[in-house]
Amino acid sequence: MDRTNLAFGKLNYIICAASVLIIIIGFLLMTGPSSTIEKYEPDIFSTRRIVVAPMICFFGFLTMIGGILYPREKKETKIEQ
């Protein structure tokens, strides 16, 4: 397969990989202890878990869309006559 037939360029893959890392960080920030019947955990309503982490995930998803839509660098080809 020729590299000129690929849909994405190198920068597209870098942006998409960075956005996957941002999304993973957002989901990790959402994790924490859960409440059980025996013990109530007030941390489930912390600002980090219900505001900050979803915003980071949303930013990651927007970055992924940007990475997909970013135009690929086109190399000039010489036309020989």
BAVO-129576 format. One record per residue: residue number from 1; x, y negated, z of N, C-alpha, C in turn. Coordinates in steps of 0.2 Angstrom, whole numbers. Layout:
<NUM; <X; Y; Z>; <X; Y; Z>; <X; Y; Z>>,
...
% end
This chain:
<1; <4; 6; 0>; <0; 0; 0>; <4; -6; 0>>,
<2; <3; -11; -4>; <7; -17; -5>; <5; -22; 1>>,
<3; <9; -26; 3>; <8; -30; 8>; <4; -36; 6>>,
<4; <3; -37; 0>; <-1; -43; -3>; <-8; -41; -3>>,
<5; <-10; -35; -2>; <-17; -33; -2>; <-20; -33; 5>>,
<6; <-16; -34; 10>; <-19; -34; 17>; <-23; -40; 18>>,
<7; <-28; -39; 22>; <-33; -44; 23>; <-30; -50; 28>>,
<8; <-26; -48; 33>; <-24; -53; 38>; <-16; -54; 37>>,
<9; <-14; -59; 39>; <-7; -61; 39>; <-4; -59; 46>>,
<10; <3; -60; 46>; <6; -59; 53>; <3; -64; 58>>,
<11; <2; -70; 57>; <-1; -75; 62>; <-8; -73; 64>>,
<12; <-12; -70; 60>; <-19; -67; 61>; <-18; -62; 67>>,
<13; <-13; -57; 66>; <-13; -52; 70>; <-10; -54; 77>>,
<14; <-6; -59; 77>; <-3; -62; 83>; <-9; -66; 87>>,
<15; <-13; -70; 84>; <-18; -73; 87>; <-23; -68; 90>>,
<16; <-25; -63; 86>; <-30; -58; 88>; <-27; -54; 94>>,
<17; <-20; -52; 94>; <-17; -49; 100>; <-18; -53; 106>>,
<18; <-16; -60; 105>; <-16; -64; 111>; <-23; -65; 114>>,
<19; <-28; -65; 109>; <-35; -66; 112>; <-37; -59; 115>>,
<20; <-35; -53; 113>; <-37; -47; 117>; <-34; -48; 124>>,
<21; <-28; -50; 125>; <-25; -51; 131>; <-29; -56; 136>>,
<22; <-31; -61; 133>; <-35; -66; 136>; <-42; -63; 139>>,
<23; <-45; -59; 135>; <-51; -56; 136>; <-50; -51; 142>>,
<24; <-44; -47; 142>; <-43; -42; 147>; <-41; -46; 154>>,
<25; <-38; -51; 153>; <-37; -55; 160>; <-43; -58; 162>>,
<26; <-48; -60; 158>; <-55; -62; 161>; <-58; -56; 164>>,
<27; <-58; -50; 161>; <-62; -45; 164>; <-58; -43; 171>>,
<28; <-52; -43; 171>; <-48; -42; 177>; <-50; -47; 183>>,
<29; <-51; -53; 181>; <-53; -58; 186>; <-60; -57; 188>>,
<30; <-64; -53; 185>; <-71; -52; 187>; <-71; -46; 192>>,
<31; <-66; -42; 192>; <-66; -36; 197>; <-65; -38; 204>>,
<32; <-67; -34; 208>; <-66; -35; 215>; <-70; -30; 219>>,
<33; <-70; -31; 226>; <-74; -27; 230>; <-82; -27; 229>>,
<34; <-85; -22; 230>; <-92; -22; 229>; <-96; -21; 235>>,
<35; <-102; -23; 236>; <-106; -23; 242>; <-109; -16; 242>>,
<36; <-109; -13; 248>; <-112; -7; 249>; <-118; -7; 254>>,
<37; <-121; -2; 255>; <-127; -2; 260>; <-124; -4; 267>>,
<38; <-118; -1; 269>; <-116; -2; 276>; <-112; -9; 276>>,
<39; <-110; -12; 271>; <-106; -18; 272>; <-108; -23; 266>>,
<40; <-110; -29; 268>; <-111; -34; 263>; <-104; -38; 261>>,
<41; <-103; -38; 255>; <-97; -42; 253>; <-99; -48; 249>>,
<42; <-97; -54; 253>; <-99; -61; 250>; <-95; -63; 244>>,
<43; <-90; -59; 242>; <-85; -61; 237>; <-88; -59; 230>>,
<44; <-94; -56; 230>; <-97; -55; 223>; <-100; -61; 220>>,
<45; <-101; -66; 225>; <-103; -73; 222>; <-98; -78; 222>>,
<46; <-92; -76; 222>; <-86; -81; 222>; <-86; -85; 215>>,
<47; <-83; -90; 215>; <-83; -95; 209>; <-78; -91; 204>>,
<48; <-73; -88; 206>; <-69; -84; 202>; <-72; -79; 198>>,
<49; <-77; -75; 201>; <-80; -70; 197>; <-86; -72; 193>>,
<50; <-90; -77; 195>; <-96; -79; 191>; <-95; -85; 187>>,
<51; <-89; -89; 187>; <-88; -95; 183>; <-82; -94; 179>>,
<52; <-76; -94; 183>; <-70; -94; 179>; <-69; -88; 175>>,
<53; <-70; -82; 177>; <-68; -76; 173>; <-73; -76; 167>>,
<54; <-79; -77; 167>; <-83; -77; 161>; <-81; -83; 156>>,
<55; <-79; -88; 158>; <-76; -94; 154>; <-70; -92; 151>>,
<56; <-65; -88; 154>; <-59; -86; 151>; <-61; -80; 146>>,
<57; <-66; -76; 147>; <-68; -71; 142>; <-71; -74; 136>>,
<58; <-75; -79; 137>; <-78; -83; 132>; <-73; -86; 127>>,
<59; <-68; -89; 130>; <-62; -93; 127>; <-58; -87; 123>>,
<60; <-57; -81; 126>; <-54; -76; 122>; <-58; -74; 116>>,
<61; <-65; -73; 117>; <-69; -71; 111>; <-69; -77; 105>>,
<62; <-69; -83; 107>; <-68; -88; 103>; <-61; -88; 99>>,
<63; <-56; -87; 103>; <-50; -86; 100>; <-49; -81; 95>>,
<64; <-53; -75; 96>; <-53; -69; 92>; <-56; -71; 85>>,
<65; <-62; -75; 86>; <-65; -77; 80>; <-61; -82; 76>>,
<66; <-57; -86; 79>; <-52; -91; 76>; <-47; -87; 72>>,
<67; <-44; -81; 76>; <-39; -77; 73>; <-41; -73; 67>>,
<68; <-48; -72; 67>; <-50; -68; 61>; <-51; -73; 55>>,
<69; <-54; -79; 56>; <-55; -84; 51>; <-49; -88; 49>>,
<70; <-44; -88; 53>; <-38; -92; 51>; <-36; -89; 44>>,
<71; <-34; -94; 39>; <-32; -92; 33>; <-26; -89; 32>>,
<72; <-25; -84; 28>; <-19; -81; 27>; <-14; -85; 23>>,
<73; <-8; -84; 25>; <-3; -88; 21>; <-2; -84; 14>>,
<74; <-3; -88; 9>; <-2; -85; 2>; <5; -87; -1>>,
<75; <8; -82; -3>; <15; -83; -6>; <14; -84; -14>>,
<76; <18; -89; -16>; <17; -90; -23>; <20; -85; -27>>,
<77; <17; -83; -32>; <20; -77; -37>; <22; -81; -43>>,
<78; <27; -78; -46>; <30; -81; -52>; <26; -77; -58>>,
<79; <24; -81; -63>; <21; -79; -69>; <26; -79; -74>>,
<80; <28; -73; -76>; <33; -72; -81>; <30; -72; -88>>,
<81; <33; -75; -93>; <30; -75; -100>; <35; -72; -104>>,
% end
